Amino acid sequence: MHAVGLVRRPSLLFVPVSGPVGTGEYVRSYTIAEGFQAKHPDARIRFVLSRHAPVAKSCPFETVLLDRSPTHETAALTELLERDPPDVTVFDNAGRMAALRAARRAGSRVVWISRRPKLRWKAFRAHCLPLLDEHWIAFPRFLEGDIGPWEQAKLRLFGDVQVRFLGAVFTPTNAARRRTLLERLGLDEDGYALLTPGGGGQRGHGPQAPEIFAHAAERVAERTGVPVVITTGLNASDSPPLGNGVRRVPELAPGELPDLMSSARALALNGGTTLTQALALGKTAVSAPVASDQHRRVRLCGRRGVVIPASLHEGDIAAGLEALLTDDGLRDDMTRRIAEVDVDNGREGAVAALDELLARGRA
């Protein structure tokens, strides 16, 4: 049976980790949901989010709000799955074993997205594998490592689980939408540098990533004369005005950030999902880790020569970005190396996988 033969209105439930800071998991789930809805306009798509998440009020899909991240609200999530079970439940870095069991008992197909080695390891445990239909590893194979002998043995013994590497997941860029965005912001194609620190990884009482990236942006604008744009996101608090030559963009729709990235001359990013998006778009970038799970990823990309690795320090970020803006040979060499790692946009693959699960019927 093929997905095109489905006559029943498909029902999907996305459960990304969510809270007061960080929106990476939500944006990934939203992007997949958006792609699925484009293919199946009649689909019922729901999200389970913390009411304190920056995106809680702006999510365009049917939304169930919890007091905390779904991982910490197992009872409420279990009750929802039992009362109104979806055809497919997608857990993105969120959810405990009890929630997976509840989804399976309710007849839902289950997708687990892991973005850290520890969560990947948990998904391959003997008591977890039978609960999963699909395990999506959020980052490219060259960063996360192929399925090893131990993992292959677990798959043979304990579960018929399809494992996929998503690569990067983002709304495909669109030329007309990109032109409209650049006109709105007063920018020229290949005529600006873009810094996007993201909203996660903010810890302690010292300078936070958005502040550090903002100071780096001022340095780059002053030293190069190139217009500089910095995205501060929904998590950033009110900040003082930036120096001449720096444009602060406080909020972008999920599909607009890839458009802005694809038109920039060079980028400065964190080591999370925007890093893989930059690689898929073939863009040269400086990458600075802003969270504990990003250090290894930035280091590996630096060894492959596909980014300039930097510490979370304004001088280090600014120096790397200045080099990219002023050295055409460096950019050309990095662009060639990026093409060799061949990171693609995994959104359509994820949508196709959901179609396959729906075609199999309820669990």
Solvent accessible surface area in square Angstrom, and as a share of the most:
residue,aa,sasa,rsa
1,M,162,0.72
2,H,141,0.63
3,A,21,0.16
4,V,139,0.80
5,G,41,0.40
6,L,45,0.22
7,V,150,0.86
8,R,143,0.52
9,R,135,0.49
10,P,8,0.05
11,S,13,0.09
12,L,0,0.00
13,L,0,0.00
14,F,0,0.00
15,V,0,0.00
16,P,0,0.00
17,V,43,0.25
18,S,10,0.06
19,G,11,0.11
20,P,95,0.60
21,V,66,0.38
22,G,20,0.20
23,T,32,0.18
24,G,22,0.22
25,E,18,0.08
26,Y,11,0.04
27,V,42,0.24
28,R,9,0.03
29,S,0,0.00
30,Y,28,0.11
31,T,2,0.01
32,I,0,0.00
33,A,0,0.00
34,E,49,0.22
35,G,6,0.06
36,F,0,0.00
37,Q,72,0.32
38,A,81,0.63
39,K,111,0.47
40,H,29,0.13
41,P,107,0.67
42,D,83,0.43
43,A,7,0.06
44,R,64,0.23
45,I,7,0.04
46,R,3,0.01
47,F,0,0.00
48,V,1,0.00
49,L,0,0.00
50,S,1,0.01
51,R,112,0.41
52,H,111,0.50
53,A,9,0.07
54,P,37,0.23
55,V,9,0.05
56,A,9,0.07
57,K,201,0.85
58,S,70,0.45
59,C,16,0.09
60,P,94,0.59
61,F,22,0.09
62,E,85,0.38
63,T,43,0.25
64,V,42,0.24
65,L,66,0.33
66,L,17,0.08
67,D,84,0.43
68,R,133,0.48
69,S,14,0.09
70,P,1,0.00
71,T,25,0.15
72,H,90,0.40
73,E,32,0.14
74,T,31,0.18
75,A,85,0.66
76,A,40,0.31
77,L,1,0.00
78,T,24,0.14
79,E,86,0.39
80,L,8,0.04
81,L,0,0.00
82,E,96,0.43
83,R,151,0.55
84,D,38,0.20
85,P,48,0.30
86,P,0,0.00
87,D,7,0.04
88,V,0,0.00
89,T,0,0.00
90,V,0,0.00
91,F,0,0.00
92,D,0,0.00
93,N,22,0.11
94,A,2,0.02
95,G,10,0.10
96,R,122,0.44
97,M,32,0.14
98,A,45,0.35
99,A,0,0.00
100,L,3,0.02
101,R,100,0.37
102,A,0,0.00
103,A,0,0.00
104,R,55,0.20
105,R,157,0.57
106,A,25,0.19
107,G,10,0.09
108,S,0,0.00
109,R,32,0.12
110,V,0,0.00
111,V,0,0.00
112,W,14,0.05
113,I,0,0.00
114,S,1,0.01
115,R,21,0.08
116,R,97,0.35
117,P,71,0.45
118,K,136,0.58
119,L,30,0.15
120,R,23,0.08
121,W,130,0.46
122,K,61,0.26
123,A,1,0.00
124,F,0,0.00
125,R,57,0.21
126,A,38,0.30
127,H,93,0.42
128,C,4,0.02
129,L,1,0.01
130,P,72,0.45
131,L,24,0.12
132,L,6,0.03
133,D,7,0.03
134,E,4,0.02
135,H,1,0.00
136,W,0,0.00
137,I,3,0.01
138,A,4,0.03
139,F,2,0.01
140,P,8,0.05
141,R,123,0.45
142,F,52,0.22
143,L,4,0.02
144,E,24,0.11
145,G,35,0.34
146,D,88,0.45
147,I,28,0.14
148,G,23,0.22
149,P,115,0.73
150,W,123,0.43
151,E,20,0.09
152,Q,82,0.37
153,A,34,0.26
154,K,38,0.16
155,L,34,0.17
156,R,179,0.65
157,L,132,0.66
158,F,81,0.34
159,G,19,0.18
160,D,133,0.69
161,V,15,0.08
162,Q,88,0.39
163,V,25,0.15
164,R,61,0.22
165,F,34,0.14
166,L,6,0.03
167,G,6,0.05
168,A,1,0.01
169,V,11,0.06
170,F,12,0.05
171,T,11,0.07
172,P,57,0.36
173,T,48,0.28
174,N,68,0.35
175,A,51,0.39
176,A,56,0.43
177,R,78,0.28
178,R,50,0.18
179,R,143,0.52
180,T,85,0.49
181,L,2,0.01
182,L,11,0.05
183,E,137,0.62
184,R,141,0.51
185,L,18,0.09
186,G,62,0.60
187,L,22,0.11
188,D,109,0.56
189,E,102,0.46
190,D,75,0.39
191,G,19,0.18
192,Y,0,0.00
193,A,0,0.00
194,L,0,0.00
195,L,0,0.00
196,T,5,0.03
197,P,0,0.00
198,G,26,0.25
199,G,13,0.13
200,G,23,0.22
201,G,18,0.17
202,Q,40,0.18
203,R,169,0.62
204,G,60,0.58
205,H,194,0.87
206,G,42,0.41
207,P,92,0.58
208,Q,44,0.20
209,A,3,0.03
210,P,17,0.10
211,E,84,0.38
212,I,19,0.10
213,F,0,0.00
214,A,8,0.06
215,H,75,0.33
216,A,0,0.00
217,A,0,0.00
218,E,49,0.22
219,R,103,0.38
220,V,0,0.00
221,A,10,0.08
222,E,148,0.67
223,R,175,0.64
224,T,38,0.22
225,G,62,0.60
226,V,18,0.11
227,P,67,0.42
228,V,1,0.01
229,V,1,0.00
230,I,0,0.00
231,T,13,0.07
232,T,9,0.05
233,G,32,0.31
234,L,79,0.39
235,N,30,0.16
236,A,30,0.24
237,S,93,0.60
238,D,151,0.78
239,S,56,0.36
240,P,103,0.65
241,P,126,0.79
242,L,37,0.18
243,G,32,0.31
244,N,153,0.78
245,G,47,0.45
246,V,21,0.12
247,R,103,0.38
248,R,64,0.24
249,V,7,0.04
250,P,83,0.52
251,E,101,0.45
252,L,35,0.17
253,A,53,0.41
254,P,43,0.27
255,G,10,0.10
256,E,27,0.12
257,L,36,0.18
258,P,3,0.02
259,D,0,0.00
260,L,0,0.00
261,M,0,0.00
262,S,25,0.16
263,S,2,0.01
264,A,0,0.00
265,R,68,0.25
266,A,0,0.00
267,L,0,0.00
268,A,0,0.00
269,L,0,0.00
270,N,13,0.07
271,G,0,0.00
272,G,3,0.03
273,T,28,0.17
274,T,15,0.09
275,L,0,0.00
276,T,2,0.01
277,Q,11,0.05
278,A,1,0.00
279,L,5,0.03
280,A,28,0.22
281,L,41,0.20
282,G,29,0.28
283,K,35,0.15
284,T,7,0.04
285,A,1,0.00
286,V,1,0.01
287,S,0,0.00
288,A,0,0.00
289,P,13,0.08
290,V,11,0.07
291,A,23,0.18
292,S,95,0.61
293,D,20,0.10
294,Q,11,0.05
295,H,98,0.44
296,R,70,0.26
297,R,1,0.00
298,V,6,0.04
299,R,117,0.43
300,L,48,0.24
301,C,0,0.00
302,G,20,0.20
303,R,175,0.64
304,R,111,0.41
305,G,20,0.19
306,V,1,0.00
307,V,6,0.03
308,I,38,0.19
309,P,69,0.43
310,A,10,0.08
311,S,60,0.38
312,L,63,0.31
313,H,105,0.47
314,E,47,0.21
315,G,15,0.15
316,D,60,0.31
317,I,1,0.00
318,A,1,0.01
319,A,60,0.46
320,G,8,0.07
321,L,0,0.00
322,E,26,0.11
323,A,38,0.29
324,L,0,0.00
325,L,9,0.04
326,T,98,0.57
327,D,64,0.33
328,D,89,0.46
329,G,49,0.47
330,L,54,0.27
331,R,45,0.16
332,D,97,0.50
333,D,51,0.27
334,M,7,0.03
335,T,61,0.36
336,R,121,0.44
337,R,91,0.33
338,I,4,0.02
339,A,74,0.58
340,E,110,0.50
341,V,19,0.11
342,D,115,0.60
343,V,14,0.08
344,D,94,0.49
345,N,44,0.23
346,G,10,0.09
347,R,25,0.09
348,E,102,0.46
349,G,42,0.40
350,A,0,0.00
351,V,3,0.02
352,A,45,0.35
353,A,0,0.00
354,L,0,0.00
355,D,6,0.03
356,E,90,0.40
357,L,1,0.00
358,L,15,0.07
359,A,16,0.13
360,R,126,0.46
361,G,34,0.33
362,R,91,0.33
363,A,58,0.45
